[in-house]
């Protein structure tokens, strides 16, 4: 999986799904820094997930409370709430 994803990256592919695939792979492998880096890229490219990322992506449960994960989660909520505001919807909170 990592090899295939790295090949995709080297060919210039960038997508939310690819970033999440790499993030979950590295989270399962225990490579926290790489996992969070790819998760951040997925979120920053527009990925929206549940308010608590580890609810939908259990690979990140061990990182609940991690300052970087919390910051990534906050950015995701800000993106989501910006979109909800455009639709006249109430904001979501954790």
FITORRO-172208 format. One record per atom (N, C-alpha, C): atom name; residue number from 1; x, y negated, z. Coordinates in steps of 0.001 Angstrom, whole numbers, padded with zeros to 6 digits. Example, Ala and Ser with C-alpha at 12.3 -4.5 7.8 and 13.67 -1.06 7.14 Angstrom:
BEGIN
{site:N pos:1 x:013190 y:005690 z:007800}
{site:CA pos:1 x:012300 y:004500 z:007800}
{site:C pos:1 x:013200 y:003300 z:007800}
{site:N pos:2 x:012850 y:002250 z:007080}
{site:CA pos:2 x:013670 y:001060 z:007140}
{site:C pos:2 x:012900 y:-000030 z:007870}
END
This chain:
BEGIN
{site:N pos:1 x:000828 y:001199 z:000000}
{site:CA pos:1 x:000000 y:000000 z:000000}
{site:C pos:1 x:000865 y:-001253 z:000000}
{site:N pos:2 x:001841 y:-001301 z:000893}
{site:CA pos:2 x:002694 y:-002489 z:000976}
{site:C pos:2 x:003430 y:-002707 z:-000347}
{site:N pos:3 x:003904 y:-001638 z:-000946}
{site:CA pos:3 x:004622 y:-001750 z:-002208}
{site:C pos:3 x:003723 y:-002299 z:-003312}
{site:N pos:4 x:002516 y:-001781 z:-003393}
{site:CA pos:4 x:001571 y:-002259 z:-004412}
{site:C pos:4 x:001224 y:-003728 z:-004186}
{site:N pos:5 x:001014 y:-004095 z:-002939}
{site:CA pos:5 x:000693 y:-005487 z:-002639}
{site:C pos:5 x:001875 y:-006403 z:-002929}
{site:N pos:6 x:003083 y:-005964 z:-002590}
{site:CA pos:6 x:004265 y:-006770 z:-002880}
{site:C pos:6 x:004431 y:-006956 z:-004392}
{site:N pos:7 x:004129 y:-005918 z:-005158}
{site:CA pos:7 x:004184 y:-006038 z:-006607}
{site:C pos:7 x:003193 y:-007081 z:-007091}
{site:N pos:8 x:001991 y:-007061 z:-006532}
{site:CA pos:8 x:000978 y:-008062 z:-006895}
{site:C pos:8 x:001476 y:-009472 z:-006583}
{site:N pos:9 x:002071 y:-009656 z:-005404}
{site:CA pos:9 x:002621 y:-010955 z:-005039}
{site:C pos:9 x:003711 y:-011383 z:-006014}
{site:N pos:10 x:004598 y:-010450 z:-006343}
{site:CA pos:10 x:005720 y:-010788 z:-007230}
{site:C pos:10 x:005228 y:-011157 z:-008628}
{site:N pos:11 x:004045 y:-010689 z:-008993}
{site:CA pos:11 x:003466 y:-011019 z:-010293}
{site:C pos:11 x:002618 y:-012290 z:-010226}
{site:N pos:12 x:002648 y:-012945 z:-009071}
{site:CA pos:12 x:001946 y:-014218 z:-008928}
{site:C pos:12 x:000504 y:-014130 z:-008486}
{site:N pos:13 x:000044 y:-012940 z:-008132}
{site:CA pos:13 x:-001334 y:-012780 z:-007682}
{site:C pos:13 x:-001519 y:-013374 z:-006303}
{site:N pos:14 x:-002572 y:-014122 z:-006108}
{site:CA pos:14 x:-002913 y:-014684 z:-004809}
{site:C pos:14 x:-004425 y:-014615 z:-004671}
{site:N pos:15 x:-004901 y:-013968 z:-003635}
{site:CA pos:15 x:-006345 y:-013908 z:-003388}
{site:C pos:15 x:-006588 y:-013640 z:-001909}
{site:N pos:16 x:-007759 y:-013999 z:-001456}
{site:CA pos:16 x:-008125 y:-013749 z:-000068}
{site:C pos:16 x:-008033 y:-012265 z:000261}
{site:N pos:17 x:-008507 y:-011429 z:-000641}
{site:CA pos:17 x:-008493 y:-009987 z:-000387}
{site:C pos:17 x:-007078 y:-009441 z:-000298}
{site:N pos:18 x:-006198 y:-009928 z:-001152}
{site:CA pos:18 x:-004809 y:-009484 z:-001111}
{site:C pos:18 x:-004151 y:-009921 z:000191}
{site:N pos:19 x:-004387 y:-011170 z:000593}
{site:CA pos:19 x:-003825 y:-011652 z:001859}
{site:C pos:19 x:-004344 y:-010828 z:003037}
{site:N pos:20 x:-005652 y:-010508 z:003028}
{site:CA pos:20 x:-006211 y:-009711 z:004130}
{site:C pos:20 x:-005690 y:-008294 z:004108}
{site:N pos:21 x:-005496 y:-007733 z:002927}
{site:CA pos:21 x:-004933 y:-006393 z:002823}
{site:C pos:21 x:-003543 y:-006363 z:003451}
{site:N pos:22 x:-002734 y:-007364 z:003133}
{site:CA pos:22 x:-001388 y:-007431 z:003701}
{site:C pos:22 x:-001448 y:-007683 z:005207}
{site:N pos:23 x:-002357 y:-008542 z:005640}
{site:CA pos:23 x:-002481 y:-008850 z:007072}
{site:C pos:23 x:-002860 y:-007609 z:007870}
{site:N pos:24 x:-003818 y:-006841 z:007374}
{site:CA pos:24 x:-004226 y:-005646 z:008106}
{site:C pos:24 x:-003132 y:-004586 z:008075}
{site:N pos:25 x:-002450 y:-004458 z:006950}
{site:CA pos:25 x:-001342 y:-003504 z:006868}
{site:C pos:25 x:-000284 y:-003836 z:007915}
{site:N pos:26 x:000138 y:-005086 z:007960}
{site:CA pos:26 x:001183 y:-005474 z:008906}
{site:C pos:26 x:000699 y:-005413 z:010350}
{site:N pos:27 x:-000570 y:-005703 z:010587}
{site:CA pos:27 x:-001107 y:-005587 z:011954}
{site:C pos:27 x:-001037 y:-004133 z:012416}
{site:N pos:28 x:-001426 y:-003192 z:011538}
{site:CA pos:28 x:-001371 y:-001775 z:011903}
{site:C pos:28 x:000060 y:-001296 z:012077}
{site:N pos:29 x:000999 y:-001917 z:011336}
{site:CA pos:29 x:002402 y:-001532 z:011429}
{site:C pos:29 x:003106 y:-002192 z:012613}
{site:N pos:30 x:002391 y:-003088 z:013305}
{site:CA pos:30 x:002975 y:-003756 z:014466}
{site:C pos:30 x:003862 y:-004944 z:014121}
{site:N pos:31 x:003809 y:-005397 z:012877}
{site:CA pos:31 x:004591 y:-006562 z:012437}
{site:C pos:31 x:003726 y:-007811 z:012616}
{site:N pos:32 x:003640 y:-008271 z:013850}
{site:CA pos:32 x:002707 y:-009338 z:014231}
{site:C pos:32 x:002935 y:-010620 z:013430}
{site:N pos:33 x:004174 y:-011062 z:013308}
{site:CA pos:33 x:004439 y:-012318 z:012602}
{site:C pos:33 x:003972 y:-012270 z:011155}
{site:N pos:34 x:004263 y:-011167 z:010471}
{site:CA pos:34 x:003835 y:-011020 z:009080}
{site:C pos:34 x:002313 y:-010904 z:008990}
{site:N pos:35 x:001714 y:-010179 z:009923}
{site:CA pos:35 x:000260 y:-010028 z:009922}
{site:C pos:35 x:-000419 y:-011388 z:010071}
{site:N pos:36 x:000052 y:-012178 z:011018}
{site:CA pos:36 x:-000557 y:-013485 z:011248}
{site:C pos:36 x:-000286 y:-014448 z:010096}
{site:N pos:37 x:000870 y:-014337 z:009494}
{site:CA pos:37 x:001175 y:-015184 z:008345}
{site:C pos:37 x:000199 y:-014922 z:007200}
{site:N pos:38 x:-000020 y:-013652 z:006888}
{site:CA pos:38 x:-000942 y:-013307 z:005800}
{site:C pos:38 x:-002395 y:-013611 z:006181}
{site:N pos:39 x:-002749 y:-013396 z:007436}
{site:CA pos:39 x:-004101 y:-013754 z:007880}
{site:C pos:39 x:-004317 y:-015250 z:007718}
{site:N pos:40 x:-003340 y:-016037 z:008114}
{site:CA pos:40 x:-003436 y:-017487 z:007958}
{site:C pos:40 x:-003612 y:-017892 z:006500}
{site:N pos:41 x:-002882 y:-017228 z:005599}
{site:CA pos:41 x:-003016 y:-017529 z:004172}
{site:C pos:41 x:-004420 y:-017185 z:003673}
{site:N pos:42 x:-004975 y:-016061 z:004155}
{site:CA pos:42 x:-006337 y:-015675 z:003752}
{site:C pos:42 x:-007344 y:-016724 z:004216}
{site:N pos:43 x:-007225 y:-017142 z:005457}
{site:CA pos:43 x:-008152 y:-018135 z:006010}
{site:C pos:43 x:-007973 y:-019472 z:005300}
{site:N pos:44 x:-006726 y:-019882 z:005108}
{site:CA pos:44 x:-006458 y:-021177 z:004474}
{site:C pos:44 x:-006881 y:-021201 z:003007}
{site:N pos:45 x:-007015 y:-020025 z:002392}
{site:CA pos:45 x:-007492 y:-019977 z:001010}
{site:C pos:45 x:-009019 y:-019865 z:000946}
{site:N pos:46 x:-009676 y:-019930 z:002121}
{site:CA pos:46 x:-011134 y:-019993 z:002133}
{site:C pos:46 x:-011868 y:-018791 z:002686}
{site:N pos:47 x:-011164 y:-017782 z:003155}
{site:CA pos:47 x:-011848 y:-016608 z:003703}
{site:C pos:47 x:-012654 y:-017004 z:004943}
{site:N pos:48 x:-013888 y:-016576 z:004974}
{site:CA pos:48 x:-014764 y:-016769 z:006136}
{site:C pos:48 x:-015101 y:-015393 z:006673}
{site:N pos:49 x:-014963 y:-015224 z:007969}
{site:CA pos:49 x:-015256 y:-013954 z:008620}
{site:C pos:49 x:-016079 y:-014253 z:009868}
{site:N pos:50 x:-016291 y:-013279 z:010717}
{site:CA pos:50 x:-017062 y:-013522 z:011931}
{site:C pos:50 x:-016325 y:-014520 z:012821}
{site:N pos:51 x:-017061 y:-015174 z:013726}
{site:CA pos:51 x:-016475 y:-016208 z:014583}
{site:C pos:51 x:-015298 y:-015676 z:015389}
{site:N pos:52 x:-015358 y:-014413 z:015756}
{site:CA pos:52 x:-014241 y:-013746 z:016436}
{site:C pos:52 x:-013666 y:-012773 z:015417}
{site:N pos:53 x:-012529 y:-013108 z:014830}
{site:CA pos:53 x:-011967 y:-012339 z:013713}
{site:C pos:53 x:-011860 y:-010853 z:014042}
{site:N pos:54 x:-011468 y:-010521 z:015268}
{site:CA pos:54 x:-011261 y:-009110 z:015618}
{site:C pos:54 x:-012564 y:-008314 z:015687}
{site:N pos:55 x:-013709 y:-008988 z:015714}
{site:CA pos:55 x:-014976 y:-008249 z:015668}
{site:C pos:55 x:-015168 y:-007587 z:014317}
{site:N pos:56 x:-014779 y:-008289 z:013273}
{site:CA pos:56 x:-014918 y:-007758 z:011919}
{site:C pos:56 x:-013668 y:-007006 z:011467}
{site:N pos:57 x:-012533 y:-007414 z:011984}
{site:CA pos:57 x:-011248 y:-006830 z:011610}
{site:C pos:57 x:-010584 y:-006296 z:012875}
{site:N pos:58 x:-010933 y:-005081 z:013308}
{site:CA pos:58 x:-010447 y:-004549 z:014591}
{site:C pos:58 x:-008931 y:-004380 z:014672}
{site:N pos:59 x:-008252 y:-004457 z:013539}
{site:CA pos:59 x:-006794 y:-004347 z:013540}
{site:C pos:59 x:-006147 y:-005478 z:014349}
{site:N pos:60 x:-006907 y:-006560 z:014566}
{site:CA pos:60 x:-006372 y:-007724 z:015260}
{site:C pos:60 x:-006774 y:-007777 z:016738}
{site:N pos:61 x:-007487 y:-006771 z:017230}
{site:CA pos:61 x:-007939 y:-006787 z:018632}
{site:C pos:61 x:-006788 y:-006931 z:019622}
{site:N pos:62 x:-005688 y:-006257 z:019348}
{site:CA pos:62 x:-004539 y:-006344 z:020259}
{site:C pos:62 x:-003965 y:-007753 z:020314}
{site:N pos:63 x:-004308 y:-008578 z:019324}
{site:CA pos:63 x:-003784 y:-009944 z:019276}
{site:C pos:63 x:-004761 y:-010972 z:019840}
{site:N pos:64 x:-005942 y:-010532 z:020279}
{site:CA pos:64 x:-006879 y:-011477 z:020894}
{site:C pos:64 x:-006164 y:-012210 z:022023}
{site:N pos:65 x:-006297 y:-013517 z:022029}
{site:CA pos:65 x:-005615 y:-014326 z:023030}
{site:C pos:65 x:-004273 y:-014857 z:022557}
{site:N pos:66 x:-003737 y:-014305 z:021465}
{site:CA pos:66 x:-002489 y:-014796 z:020886}
{site:C pos:66 x:-002725 y:-016222 z:020377}
{site:N pos:67 x:-001844 y:-017138 z:020743}
{site:CA pos:67 x:-002031 y:-018552 z:020398}
{site:C pos:67 x:-002133 y:-018773 z:018888}
{site:N pos:68 x:-001317 y:-018073 z:018114}
{site:CA pos:68 x:-001364 y:-018257 z:016663}
{site:C pos:68 x:-002665 y:-017713 z:016078}
{site:N pos:69 x:-003111 y:-016555 z:016563}
{site:CA pos:69 x:-004392 y:-016014 z:016101}
{site:C pos:69 x:-005523 y:-016974 z:016454}
{site:N pos:70 x:-005496 y:-017517 z:017647}
{site:CA pos:70 x:-006530 y:-018467 z:018063}
{site:C pos:70 x:-006535 y:-019696 z:017153}
{site:N pos:71 x:-005346 y:-020187 z:016772}
{site:CA pos:71 x:-005265 y:-021348 z:015878}
{site:C pos:71 x:-005821 y:-021011 z:014494}
{site:N pos:72 x:-005515 y:-019828 z:013993}
{site:CA pos:72 x:-006032 y:-019387 z:012692}
{site:C pos:72 x:-007553 y:-019286 z:012758}
{site:N pos:73 x:-008040 y:-018703 z:013831}
{site:CA pos:73 x:-009478 y:-018557 z:014021}
{site:C pos:73 x:-010154 y:-019922 z:014076}
{site:N pos:74 x:-009524 y:-020883 z:014736}
{site:CA pos:74 x:-010083 y:-022240 z:014827}
{site:C pos:74 x:-010152 y:-022881 z:013442}
{site:N pos:75 x:-009105 y:-022688 z:012626}
{site:CA pos:75 x:-009139 y:-023230 z:011258}
{site:C pos:75 x:-010276 y:-022618 z:010459}
{site:N pos:76 x:-010497 y:-021311 z:010633}
{site:CA pos:76 x:-011587 y:-020641 z:009925}
{site:C pos:76 x:-012931 y:-021228 z:010347}
{site:N pos:77 x:-013107 y:-021449 z:011653}
{site:CA pos:77 x:-014364 y:-022027 z:012140}
{site:C pos:77 x:-014559 y:-023453 z:011631}
{site:N pos:78 x:-013483 y:-024221 z:011555}
{site:CA pos:78 x:-013582 y:-025578 z:011012}
{site:C pos:78 x:-014015 y:-025536 z:009554}
{site:N pos:79 x:-013442 y:-024615 z:008765}
{site:CA pos:79 x:-013844 y:-024450 z:007363}
{site:C pos:79 x:-015313 y:-024057 z:007268}
{site:N pos:80 x:-015706 y:-023087 z:008070}
{site:CA pos:80 x:-017094 y:-022620 z:008065}
{site:C pos:80 x:-018049 y:-023739 z:008451}
{site:N pos:81 x:-017732 y:-024453 z:009513}
{site:CA pos:81 x:-018638 y:-025501 z:009988}
{site:C pos:81 x:-018703 y:-026685 z:009032}
{site:N pos:82 x:-017626 y:-026948 z:008314}
{site:CA pos:82 x:-017653 y:-027990 z:007285}
{site:C pos:82 x:-018663 y:-027598 z:006193}
{site:N pos:83 x:-018636 y:-026326 z:005792}
{site:CA pos:83 x:-019589 y:-025847 z:004792}
{site:C pos:83 x:-021015 y:-025839 z:005337}
{site:N pos:84 x:-021182 y:-025436 z:006594}
{site:CA pos:84 x:-022517 y:-025425 z:007206}
{site:C pos:84 x:-023089 y:-026836 z:007301}
{site:N pos:85 x:-022246 y:-027813 z:007600}
{site:CA pos:85 x:-022706 y:-029202 z:007692}
{site:C pos:85 x:-023230 y:-029684 z:006341}
{site:N pos:86 x:-022554 y:-029300 z:005260}
{site:CA pos:86 x:-023020 y:-029683 z:003926}
{site:C pos:86 x:-024405 y:-029125 z:003623}
{site:N pos:87 x:-024721 y:-027997 z:004250}
{site:CA pos:87 x:-026027 y:-027354 z:004049}
{site:C pos:87 x:-027057 y:-027784 z:005088}
{site:N pos:88 x:-026638 y:-028663 z:006009}
{site:CA pos:88 x:-027542 y:-029132 z:007057}
{site:C pos:88 x:-027746 y:-028101 z:008163}
{site:N pos:89 x:-026809 y:-027179 z:008323}
{site:CA pos:89 x:-026920 y:-026136 z:009346}
{site:C pos:89 x:-026114 y:-026495 z:010584}
{site:N pos:90 x:-026515 y:-025953 z:011713}
{site:CA pos:90 x:-025799 y:-026172 z:012962}
{site:C pos:90 x:-024434 y:-025489 z:012924}
{site:N pos:91 x:-023462 y:-026034 z:013632}
{site:CA pos:91 x:-022137 y:-025397 z:013664}
{site:C pos:91 x:-022149 y:-024076 z:014438}
{site:N pos:92 x:-021174 y:-023247 z:014110}
{site:CA pos:92 x:-020967 y:-021970 z:014791}
{site:C pos:92 x:-019827 y:-022155 z:015778}
{site:N pos:93 x:-019932 y:-021551 z:016939}
{site:CA pos:93 x:-018860 y:-021594 z:017939}
{site:C pos:93 x:-018549 y:-020179 z:018398}
{site:N pos:94 x:-017385 y:-020010 z:019023}
{site:CA pos:94 x:-017038 y:-018680 z:019554}
{site:C pos:94 x:-017654 y:-018484 z:020909}
END
